[in-house]
Amino acid sequence: MEIKTAQFLMSNSKLSDCPTRIIPEYAFIGRSNVGKSSLINMLTRHKNLAKTSGKPGKTRLINHFIINDSWYLVDLPGYGYAKVSKTERAKFHKLINSYLINRTQLFALFVLIDIRHEPQTIDLEFMEYLGISGIPFAIIFTKADKLKPGAIDQAIAAYREKMLESWESFPIHFVSSASNELGRDTLLNYIDELNQTWIKQQSIES
């Protein structure tokens, strides 16, 4: 897939204020400081499309970007919530839960995981929640440039082993790096395939 246009559309703190246009929507979520904004900028090749920050927890709203005027890319608040109050944490949880459960346009969710770390309980529990809720998702392992190829394989194997303790199969996954565009084409081609599936579904339903 070639991204010809990528524009910020809007930010919202309520699901009811999100765009109403019925086109496929792909949301990105992960623990605070996982490299979500950097990944979005890498995929779109727009350096400052999504605002990056060295301070975890910067994304606090549902941010919609329109890509090629045909699908939405959505930047969701991190579920680690960084150093925020319990009130804010509860607010983020409610916002994310409302979006994931009720957003009809959501076609796929991408869960970002920092590949440098061993399997984290917070990531495993979040993906367990997605599985129980019937929300389709794929994993994107970020910051792969920080590890050697052998270490990358070992990190993925550790997640596979841990998840297969309770999952029937290991989710679709991608390896990425915002600094050298590792995984960009593979990920965009996957989204393109999903877009074609969505188009076929719409033609059948109409």
C-alpha positions in Angstrom: 0.0 0.0 0.0 1.2 3.5 -0.8 0.1 6.2 1.6 -0.6 9.3 -0.6 -2.3 11.5 2.0 -2.3 11.4 5.8 -4.0 14.1 7.8 -5.0 14.7 11.4 -8.7 14.9 11.7 -9.8 15.3 15.3 -9.3 14.5 18.9 -12.1 13.5 21.2 -12.7 12.6 24.9 -16.1 10.9 24.1 -17.0 8.1 21.7 -20.1 10.0 20.6 -17.9 12.8 19.2 -15.8 10.5 17.0 -16.2 10.6 13.2 -19.5 9.1 11.8 -18.3 8.2 8.3 -18.4 4.5 7.8 -15.0 3.4 6.6 -12.6 0.9 8.1 -10.8 2.0 11.2 -7.5 0.7 12.6 -6.6 1.6 16.2 -3.1 1.5 17.8 -2.8 1.1 21.6 0.0 0.1 24.0 1.6 0.7 27.3 2.8 4.2 27.9 6.1 5.0 26.1 5.9 2.0 23.8 6.6 4.1 20.8 3.1 4.5 19.4 3.4 8.0 18.0 6.8 7.2 16.4 5.3 4.2 14.7 2.4 6.1 13.3 4.8 8.8 12.0 6.9 6.1 10.4 4.0 4.3 8.8 2.7 7.5 7.2 6.1 9.1 6.7 4.9 12.3 8.3 7.5 13.3 10.8 5.1 15.2 13.1 1.7 13.7 12.3 1.4 12.2 15.7 3.0 14.2 18.5 5.9 12.3 20.2 7.1 12.9 23.7 9.8 11.6 26.0 7.2 11.9 28.8 5.0 8.8 29.0 1.2 9.2 28.8 1.1 12.1 26.4 -1.9 10.7 24.4 -5.0 11.3 26.5 -7.6 11.5 23.8 -8.9 9.4 20.9 -7.0 10.8 17.9 -8.3 10.2 14.4 -6.2 10.5 11.3 -7.6 10.0 7.8 -5.4 8.0 5.4 -5.8 8.2 1.6 -9.3 9.5 2.3 -10.4 5.9 2.6 -9.6 4.6 6.2 -9.0 5.9 9.7 -5.9 5.4 11.7 -6.6 5.9 15.4 -4.1 6.7 18.2 -5.6 5.6 21.5 -4.4 6.5 25.1 -1.9 4.1 26.5 -3.2 1.6 29.0 -0.3 2.0 31.3 -1.5 5.6 32.0 2.0 6.6 33.2 2.0 8.8 36.4 -1.5 10.1 36.6 -4.1 10.3 39.3 -6.6 7.5 40.1 -9.3 9.7 38.7 -7.5 10.2 35.4 -6.7 6.5 35.3 -10.4 5.6 35.7 -11.3 8.2 33.0 -8.8 6.7 30.5 -10.1 3.2 31.3 -13.6 4.2 30.7 -12.8 5.9 27.4 -10.7 3.0 26.0 -13.3 0.4 27.1 -16.1 2.4 25.5 -14.3 2.8 22.3 -13.2 -0.8 22.0 -16.5 -2.3 22.8 -18.9 0.1 21.0 -17.0 1.5 18.0 -18.6 -0.2 15.1 -16.1 1.1 12.6 -13.2 -0.5 14.4 -12.0 -3.2 12.0 -8.8 -4.2 13.7 -6.8 -3.2 16.8 -3.0 -3.3 17.0 -1.4 -3.8 20.4 2.1 -2.4 20.6 4.6 -4.2 22.8 8.2 -3.1 23.5 10.2 -6.1 22.3 13.1 -5.3 24.6 11.3 -6.5 27.7 10.2 -9.9 28.9 6.4 -10.5 28.8 4.7 -7.9 31.0 1.7 -8.7 33.1 -0.1 -5.5 32.0 0.2 -6.4 28.3 -0.8 -10.0 28.9 -3.8 -9.0 30.9 -4.9 -6.4 28.4 -4.7 -8.9 25.5 -6.6 -11.4 27.7 -9.4 -8.8 28.1 -9.5 -8.4 24.3 -9.8 -12.1 23.8 -12.6 -12.4 26.3 -14.4 -9.4 24.7 -14.1 -10.8 21.2 -12.1 -7.8 19.9 -9.8 -8.8 17.0 -6.2 -7.7 17.4 -2.7 -8.1 16.1 0.6 -7.5 18.0 3.2 -5.1 16.9 6.6 -5.5 18.6 8.3 -2.1 18.6 11.9 -0.9 19.0 13.3 -4.0 17.3 16.4 -1.9 16.2 17.5 -2.1 19.8 18.0 -5.9 19.6 20.0 -8.3 17.5 18.0 -10.7 15.3 18.6 -13.6 17.6 17.4 -11.6 20.6 14.3 -10.6 18.6 13.4 -14.2 17.9 13.9 -15.1 21.6 11.7 -12.2 22.8 8.9 -13.3 20.5 9.3 -16.9 21.5 8.9 -15.9 25.2 5.6 -14.1 24.4 4.4 -17.1 22.3 5.2 -19.5 25.1 3.5 -17.4 27.7 0.4 -16.7 25.7 -0.1 -20.3 24.6 -0.5 -21.2 28.2 -4.1 -19.9 27.9 -4.6 -19.1 24.2 -5.3 -21.6 21.5 -2.9 -19.9 19.1 -0.5 -17.0 19.0 -1.9 -13.8 17.5 -0.8 -12.4 14.2 2.3 -10.3 15.0 4.7 -7.9 13.3 8.2 -6.7 14.2 8.8 -3.0 13.7 11.3 -0.2 14.2 10.4 3.5 13.8 14.0 4.4 13.3 14.7 2.2 10.2 11.1 1.5 8.9 11.4 -2.2 9.7 8.0 -3.8 9.2 6.5 -0.8 7.5 5.6 -2.5 4.2 4.5 -5.7 5.8 2.1 -3.9 8.2 0.7 -1.6 5.5 0.1 -4.6 3.2 -1.8 -6.3 6.0 -4.0 -3.3 6.4 -4.5 -3.1 2.7 -5.7 -6.8 2.7 -8.1 -6.0 5.5 -9.4 -2.9 3.5 -10.1 -5.2 0.6 -12.0 -7.6 2.9 -14.0 -4.7 4.2 -14.9 -3.5 0.6 -16.1 -7.0 -0.2 -18.2 -7.2 2.9 -19.8 -3.8 2.1 -20.6 -5.0 -1.5 -22.3 -8.1 -0.1 -24.3 -6.2 2.5 -25.5 -3.7 -0.1 
